[in-house]
């Protein structure tokens, strides 16, 4: 088991939220997002840098729409771009070596057993299942595929042609619940009013034109490409998408008018437990054991919970009562959250 330190994100806990409405008709995928199917869906907020306010706003707009029905979870993404390129054509390639669009889904919000999906402008996809985040030992299951997946890409311009009048590329994705419910609570699709944790990322490399082709700009000091930009819907406060606790809340609407989203109090309790998990893991990295001293972990910060900690030399569990007092919310050394 991985017991390395876990960097604590530099961000206030305020994940984005989105009301996902029911689709009113079947989707015929062609990659275009300007058709009647998507009219009922609102755009998300424009993407920001993965570190949030710590970094400048992206220079190119990215936004997403979502819908759902009994069979699929639907996504539409619009990526403004004047340099539209892609090179990878084999499924399950490391697609983020190209510019790409990515979807992350944690159905039950426990930060374990979640999905990652990536697609480039050639409609090449990489889909994988994460048993745990990499910080907790992973591993990724690359052999897992989304059975029944449907995707399409539309190029408003010309692919891999420098100098073309490029405006944007857009993506449509339909993921069947038969694949997603594998990691969902109760092994089912969501019910109206429930939420799943979701985030999106856009990877953008610095490029230049050499010999009539797009090439990544190399850092003259290292001879390697400059690091890519990562633009996201819900900011992470750290350059790492694999902190599922910071992804947005997607609420699935039914036919009736949905009340405005308010972050449930239990979600704030989970976040405070998560912060203690970060600190306990970092204490272990420094001292080779977990501490039972809650004051050591809590410091002088303000907390709304009165947690209980149980430890052995190599394991820990921290718990706090739920907001209604009927259950305990717990977190352990590998980051898994649960109620009991």
N, C-alpha and C positions, 0 to 999 in steps of 0.2 A: 504494500500500500504506500502511496506517495504521501509523505508527511513534510514536504518542503514548505517554506513560507508562502503565504498568499498575499500579494500586494493588496492593500485596502484602497478601493477606488476613491478618487478625489471628486466627490459629487454629492450633492444633496439628493435624498431619495425622493424623486418625483418622476417616475416613468410615464411615458406618454400613454394615452388610452385612445381607443377607436371603437365606434359602434359599427359592427359588421351586420349589415342588413341582409334579408333574404333575397336571393336572386328571383327575378320575376319571369324568366324565360331561359331556355337552354342556351348554352354558350357555344358558338361556332368559332373556334380559335383561328386567328390569323395574325396575332400580334398587335393589332390595332386597338387602341384604347378609347377611340373617339366614336363609339357605336352605341346603339340603344341599350345593349345589355348592361353597360356600365353607368347609365344615366342616374340610377338611384343611389349609387355609391359616392360618398364624399372622398375627396383627396385627403391623405394624411398631411400633416405639416411637412414642409420641405425638410429634407435631410440636413443634418448638421455634422460637424466633425465628431468622430468617435469619442474624443475627449471632452466634448461639449464646449462650454465657454472658455476652456483653457486654450483653444485654438481658433483661428479665423474661420468664418463661415465658408463653405465650399463655393468655388467659382462657377459651378455648373449645377443646375437644379435637378433634383431627383424627388419623386413622390410616388405614392402607391395608393391603389384602391383595393378593397376587399369585399367579397360577397360570399354567401354560403347557401346551400340547399341540402336536401336529404342525402345527396350523393357525394358532393365535392366541397372543398374549400378553395375559393377562387381568388387569384391575385392578378393585378395589372400594375405594371411599373412603367414609368416614363422617365427616361434618362436623357437630358439635354447634352448634346455632344457634337463637337465639330471635328473630332478625329475618331471615326468609327472603325475599329479594327478588332480582329480576333485571329488566332492561329490554331487553337486546339480543337480537334475534331473527334477524339475518342472519348466515349462515355467513361466517367469516373476518372478522367484526367484531373490534375490539380488545377481546376478552372481559374482560380484567382491569380494564376500566373499571367492570364489575360485580364483586361478590364472585365468586370462581371457584375451581376446582380445576385444577391444572396438572401435566402429566407431561413430563419431559425424559429423552431416551434418547440415549446415545452408544454405538453398538454395539461399536466397536473401540477406544474409549478414547484416540483420538489428539487429541481436542478439536476436530476439524473434522468437518463433515458429520454433524450430529446433528439430532434431531427435538424439536419442541415441540408440545404439545397442551394446549388450554385448553377448559374447559366451565363454563357457568353453570347456575343452577337452572332455567332454561328449556330446558335441553338444547341450547343453542346452542354450536357448537364453532368453534374456530380452530386449524387445524393448519398447521404450516409447517416447512420445512427450512432449517436454518442451514448455509451453506457454511463459514463461520468464525464464531467469536464476534464480537460487535460491536467489541470492543477491537482485533481484528485486521482490521477492515475489512468484516466480514460477507460478503455481504449475506444478509438473509432472503429466502427464496423463498416468497412468500405464495400463489402460484398452485399450489403443490404440495398435493395432497390425499391423504389416506390412503384408497386404494381398498379397499372392502370393510369400512370402519370400522363398528362397531356400538356404540351408546351408549344408555344409559337413565338417567333421574333419578327418584328417589322422594322425595317431600316428606312428612315426618312433621310435619304442621301445615298451614298455608295460605300459598300464595305471594302476596306483595305485599298482605298484609292485616295492617296493624299491629293489635296487640291480640289476635291469634289465639294459640292455645295451641301455639306452635311448639317443637319439640324438636330436630330435625335434618333435614338432607337428605343423601342418599347417591347415589352414582354407580357405575355399572358401565360398563366400557369393554373392548371386545375389538378388538385391533389385529392384523390378519393379518401373518404373517411375509413374505408376498409384497411388502408395502410396506416393512417394516422392514429386510429383508435387502439392500435397495438400497445401504445405507451400511455393511453388515457385512463383516467380514473374510471373503474368499472368496465373498461374495455369497450367504450361506446363513444359515439360522436357527442359533441356538446348539446345541451338542452338550452332553449331560450333563456336568457338572463345569466348564463354561466360565462366565465371568461377563461381564456388560455393565454399563456405568456408567449409573445411573438416579437421578433425584431427583424430588421432588414439592414443589409449592408451593401454599399457600392464600393468596389475596389477600383481605383483610378491610378494608373501609372503615368509618370512623366514620360512623354515621347517626343521624338523629333523625326524629321524625314531624312533618310539616307538612301541614296541610290534608288529613289522612287518608292521607298517602303517606310512604314512606321517602325521605328526602333526605340527601345527604352533608353532613356538618357542615363549614361554611366557616370558614377561618381569618380572623378579623376584620381582621388586618393585611394580608392579601393578597387577600381576597375569593375565594380558591380553596379547594377541599377540602383538608383536612389530608392529609398523605401516608398512603397505605395501609399496613397491617401486612402483612408477608410471613412466613408460618409455613411451615417446611419440615421434611422428614424428616431429611436429613443437613445439618447447619449449614454455612454458607459462610464465616463470618467477615467478610463484606462484603455490602452491600445490592446484590447483583448475582447473578442465577441463572446468568449466562452465563460461569461458570468451571467447565467440565465436569470438570476435574481434581479438583474437590472433591465431586462427586456420589458417591452410595453405590455399593456393589458388590452386584449381584444375581446370585447363583449359581444356575444352572439344574440342578435335581436330576433324576436318573434314577429307575429303579425300585428301585435298591439304596440302602441307608442311606448318607447323605452324611457325610463327615468334617467336623468343625467348621472353619469358615473361618479361615484364617490369611492375613494380608496377604502376598502374594508379595514377595520381596525386590526384584524388578525394579520393583514399583510404588513402593517407597521411593526407588529410584534415579531413577525418573521424576519424583517429587516434588522431589528435590533439583535436578534439571535445570530443573524448572519455576520454582523459586525463583530460579535464576540468570537465567532468561528474564525474570522480572519486573524484576530489578535491571538487566539489560542494556538493557531497553526504557526504564527510568527514567533510566539514564545517557544514553541517546540524547536523550531529551527535554531534559535539562539541558545537554548539550554538543554536540548536533548530529552526533554520530558514535558508533559502538560502540567499546568499549574491548577491547584484547587483554590487559589486566592482570587476571588472574584474582583476584589478591589484592584488587583494588579491588571486585570483585563479592562475594567470599566473606567479606570482613571478618574479624571475630573469632569468627564462629559455628562450631559444630562440624559437620563434614561427613564422610560415609562414603565419598564418591567423590573420585577424582582426575581432574577433567574436563580435556578439551582444547578449546580455543576457536580458531575460525578466523573472521576478520572481513574484510570490505571496509568502505568508508565507509558503505554502506547495507544490508549483509547480515551475518548471523552464523550460525554453527552451533556448538553446544556438544555434546560427546559424552562418554560414559563407558562402560566395559565393563559388560555384563550380569553378573548375579550368578554365572553359571557360566562366564563368560569366553569364550563362543562367539560373541558378537555385540557390536555397539556399539548403544547407545541414544542417539538424537540428538534435539535440538530446535533449531528455527531461529527467525528473527526474527518470523514470523507465528504462532508458538506450536505449530506442528504437531510431533508426536512420532512417531518411527518407529524400527524396528530395521533394521540392515544388517550 
